[in-house]
Amino acid sequence: MARRFLQQWMPSASRQYTRLHCNIRWFDSLKAQRHPQIPQTNCPTKQTWRTICTSAHWNRFCLNTKKPATFRQFLFDFSTSRSRTLLYGRDRPVKVLTREFKTSPPHQALPAVIAFLVVKPIAKLTAIFSGRFFRNWWKALPHNKRQYFYESLRRNKYKIAAALAGLTGVGAIYYYSHIQMTPITNRRRFIALTDNQFRKIAETEYEKMKSLHADKCVHSSHPLYLTIGKIVLKITGANQDIPRIADRTWMIHIIDKDEKNAFVLPNGEIFVFTGILKAVANEEQLGTVLAHEIAHVVLNHAAEQVSFTEFVDLLLIVVLAALWALLPNDGIALVATWFKQKVVELVLEMPYSRNLEAEADEVGLILAAKSCFDVRESKAFWESMALQSNGGGEDLEIEWLSTHPTHQNRADKLDTLMPQALALRKLCKCPPLPKIDPSLAVQKQKEILQEERERRKEQPVVMSGIQISS
């Protein structure tokens, strides 16, 4: 009996030690080379049990990561319609429950969420009307009254300066008291909302997305759910050492729309549009895309983006009031307000969003490498997207007018991170990769399109109905 126990226990212990050792070595090397502030992190020694179920109120898969388990081979029994069993090789089964489709009743937003969404528009309107009122009041003010106003400002200039300094100090204290560090990259950023507050906002957004796409939701009995569920399980199972992955219940929603998009809400709701399936060449590319979207959740980018936008808008309320107070009429003030908003988007909001996307690309590549995906497919995917967007010619995308980096720039950035991702994948004892680089197929396709374009340029233009005589 003792010999049988040791024979069963030793292979499992060896795999767990290898998994633990690879992540410790990777974090040590990353700490020394790229991110000196990253603390040493242990790789999970056990994977987790997951129950895949569907909601009684909507078509979705629920990936519950609460109990330990392993998974090897993903098999599905299509013989029953009400209850199905998901098998992982010789491991214990996991139940898949399907129920009839119906949308859940709408939930009323909590007062805190309503206040968060309403205060900013009210503050902007107040600034506009206050500035407009001051301008009209100043125009109607006699000359002697204006001089008296200037004298009052001079007499109380120190009090006014002290009040402004006090407000600035309060704002600085509030800002620096809400500074947090991002996981993995250890970047300092401003987060104004607590996790509980943002969870309520995420739930409101989820109800909105659910009602918006209810008629296009693919039924949970579709085999596509199993394919995407297998990919999500692979990512979450290999990254259980990250709290924001281990502590969430992941829901899968497939929307039947010809839109190349996939995103993950902060509460773990994964939305995949069927249009993205036409853009990816294989499951490896889809895995890198979903790893990127899950990286947004890991880094809490949604709360960071909302906090940054709200903080900038709060600071610019004073500028908005000044525009409506100092400009001569409402028409010019309206144009200046529009121009100010566009400048803020181009100079502040869009570059900030592009930085978040680049950070999610980097962390998503790490998640995909630990999940044993072919990380080279991430570069091939964005090169293919660039090829589809410009038809094989030069890159026509204008990055500074977008919230995302261009496809080719993302591919180039991932190419610089590829050696570290491949080293991490090797440390985790993943299966060897194919010898052929996926980018070579995209490059070959690009060369064919360029040759076709050159051939079209050399051909003479023939116009019917026109005769040219010598």
HELIX and SHEET records of a PDB file:
HELIX    1   1 ALA A    2  GLN A   33  1                                  32    
HELIX    2   2 PRO A  111  LYS A  139  1                                  29    
HELIX    3   3 HIS A  143  ARG A  155  1                                  13    
HELIX    4   4 LYS A  157  SER A  177  1                                  21    
HELIX    5   5 ASP A  195  LEU A  212  1                                  18    
HELIX    6   6 ALA A  214  LYS A  216  5                                   3    
HELIX    7   7 PRO A  223  ALA A  238  1                                  16    
HELIX    8   8 PRO A  243  ALA A  246  1                                   4    
HELIX    9   9 GLY A  275  ALA A  279  1                                   5    
HELIX   10  10 GLU A  283  VAL A  298  1                                  16    
HELIX   11  11 HIS A  301  LEU A  326  1                                  26    
HELIX   12  12 ASP A  330  VAL A  344  1                                  15    
HELIX   13  13 GLU A  345  GLU A  349  3                                   5    
HELIX   14  14 MET A  350  LYS A  370  1                                  21    
HELIX   15  15 ARG A  376  ASN A  390  1                                  15    
HELIX   16  16 GLU A  399  LEU A  401  5                                   3    
HELIX   17  17 HIS A  407  LEU A  427  1                                  21    
HELIX   18  18 PRO A  438  GLU A  458  1                                  21    
SHEET    1   A 8 PHE A  74  PHE A  76  0                                        
SHEET    2   A 8 SER A  83  TYR A  88 -1                                        
SHEET    3   A 8 VAL A  94  LEU A  97 -1                                        
SHEET    4   A 8 THR A  48  CYS A  53  1                                        
SHEET    5   A 8 PHE A  61  PRO A  68 -1                                        
SHEET    6   A 8 THR A 249  ILE A 255 -1                                        
SHEET    7   A 8 GLU A 269  PHE A 273  1                                        
SHEET    8   A 8 ALA A 262  VAL A 264 -1                                        
SHEET    1   B 2 ILE A 179  MET A 181  0                                        
SHEET    2   B 2 ARG A 188  PHE A 190 -1                                        
END                                                                             
